Amino acid sequence: VQLQASGGGPVRTGGSLRLSCAVSGLPSGRFVVGWFRQGPGKDREFVAAIAWRGGTTDYAGSVKGRFTISRDTAKNAVYLAMNSLKPEDTALYYCAAEGTLIRSSWSTPSQYDYWGQGTQVTVSS
């Protein structure tokens, strides 16, 4: 099982970035991919998640309306489109996968079995 995040970088306040997560080796269809982030001196926090089968999504309140998670089943990829970025969005962003499919657990990092390496997003004012 492999997840590989990419697409981070420096951006100005109000700018946009799109993160990608390449997914391989997971059970066909029966998993959820989530994005988490960890800022300097902070705990890892939930950003968004999407069910591979069906495409149901969930978002943290702090990003709702600004970030959009999507998936491309043909390319085995999950994306996080981030708009109206703020300095407080600065963090190392991770993608992860879990197979419980219980929506109430999507925001809990410990429920995720597989993690990719992070990609750094730095938002400057």
Secondary structure as a PSIPRED ss2 file (coil, helix, strand):
# PSIPRED VFORMAT (PSIPRED V4.0)

   1 V C   1.000  0.000  0.000
   2 Q E   0.000  0.000  1.000
   3 L E   0.000  0.000  1.000
   4 Q E   0.000  0.000  1.000
   5 A E   0.000  0.000  1.000
   6 S E   0.000  0.000  1.000
   7 G C   1.000  0.000  0.000
   8 G C   1.000  0.000  0.000
   9 G E   0.000  0.000  1.000
  10 P E   0.000  0.000  1.000
  11 V E   0.000  0.000  1.000
  12 R E   0.000  0.000  1.000
  13 T C   1.000  0.000  0.000
  14 G C   1.000  0.000  0.000
  15 G C   1.000  0.000  0.000
  16 S C   1.000  0.000  0.000
  17 L E   0.000  0.000  1.000
  18 R E   0.000  0.000  1.000
  19 L E   0.000  0.000  1.000
  20 S E   0.000  0.000  1.000
  21 C E   0.000  0.000  1.000
  22 A E   0.000  0.000  1.000
  23 V E   0.000  0.000  1.000
  24 S E   0.000  0.000  1.000
  25 G C   1.000  0.000  0.000
  26 L C   1.000  0.000  0.000
  27 P C   1.000  0.000  0.000
  28 S C   1.000  0.000  0.000
  29 G C   1.000  0.000  0.000
  30 R C   1.000  0.000  0.000
  31 F C   1.000  0.000  0.000
  32 V E   0.000  0.000  1.000
  33 V E   0.000  0.000  1.000
  34 G E   0.000  0.000  1.000
  35 W E   0.000  0.000  1.000
  36 F E   0.000  0.000  1.000
  37 R E   0.000  0.000  1.000
  38 Q E   0.000  0.000  1.000
  39 G C   1.000  0.000  0.000
  40 P C   1.000  0.000  0.000
  41 G C   1.000  0.000  0.000
  42 K C   1.000  0.000  0.000
  43 D C   1.000  0.000  0.000
  44 R C   1.000  0.000  0.000
  45 E E   0.000  0.000  1.000
  46 F E   0.000  0.000  1.000
  47 V E   0.000  0.000  1.000
  48 A E   0.000  0.000  1.000
  49 A E   0.000  0.000  1.000
  50 I E   0.000  0.000  1.000
  51 A E   0.000  0.000  1.000
  52 W C   1.000  0.000  0.000
  53 R C   1.000  0.000  0.000
  54 G C   1.000  0.000  0.000
  55 G C   1.000  0.000  0.000
  56 T C   1.000  0.000  0.000
  57 T E   0.000  0.000  1.000
  58 D E   0.000  0.000  1.000
  59 Y E   0.000  0.000  1.000
  60 A C   1.000  0.000  0.000
  61 G C   1.000  0.000  0.000
  62 S C   1.000  0.000  0.000
  63 V C   1.000  0.000  0.000
  64 K E   0.000  0.000  1.000
  65 G C   1.000  0.000  0.000
  66 R C   1.000  0.000  0.000
  67 F E   0.000  0.000  1.000
  68 T E   0.000  0.000  1.000
  69 I E   0.000  0.000  1.000
  70 S E   0.000  0.000  1.000
  71 R E   0.000  0.000  1.000
  72 D E   0.000  0.000  1.000
  73 T C   1.000  0.000  0.000
  74 A C   1.000  0.000  0.000
  75 K C   1.000  0.000  0.000
  76 N C   1.000  0.000  0.000
  77 A E   0.000  0.000  1.000
  78 V E   0.000  0.000  1.000
  79 Y E   0.000  0.000  1.000
  80 L E   0.000  0.000  1.000
  81 A E   0.000  0.000  1.000
  82 M E   0.000  0.000  1.000
  83 N C   1.000  0.000  0.000
  84 S C   1.000  0.000  0.000
  85 L C   1.000  0.000  0.000
  86 K C   1.000  0.000  0.000
  87 P H   0.000  1.000  0.000
  88 E H   0.000  1.000  0.000
  89 D H   0.000  1.000  0.000
  90 T C   1.000  0.000  0.000
  91 A E   0.000  0.000  1.000
  92 L E   0.000  0.000  1.000
  93 Y E   0.000  0.000  1.000
  94 Y E   0.000  0.000  1.000
  95 C E   0.000  0.000  1.000
  96 A E   0.000  0.000  1.000
  97 A E   0.000  0.000  1.000
  98 E E   0.000  0.000  1.000
  99 G C   1.000  0.000  0.000
 100 T C   1.000  0.000  0.000
 101 L C   1.000  0.000  0.000
 102 I C   1.000  0.000  0.000
 103 R H   0.000  1.000  0.000
 104 S H   0.000  1.000  0.000
 105 S H   0.000  1.000  0.000
 106 W C   1.000  0.000  0.000
 107 S C   1.000  0.000  0.000
 108 T C   1.000  0.000  0.000
 109 P H   0.000  1.000  0.000
 110 S H   0.000  1.000  0.000
 111 Q H   0.000  1.000  0.000
 112 Y C   1.000  0.000  0.000
 113 D C   1.000  0.000  0.000
 114 Y E   0.000  0.000  1.000
 115 W E   0.000  0.000  1.000
 116 G C   1.000  0.000  0.000
 117 Q E   0.000  0.000  1.000
 118 G C   1.000  0.000  0.000
 119 T E   0.000  0.000  1.000
 120 Q E   0.000  0.000  1.000
 121 V E   0.000  0.000  1.000
 122 T E   0.000  0.000  1.000
 123 V E   0.000  0.000  1.000
 124 S E   0.000  0.000  1.000
 125 S C   1.000  0.000  0.000
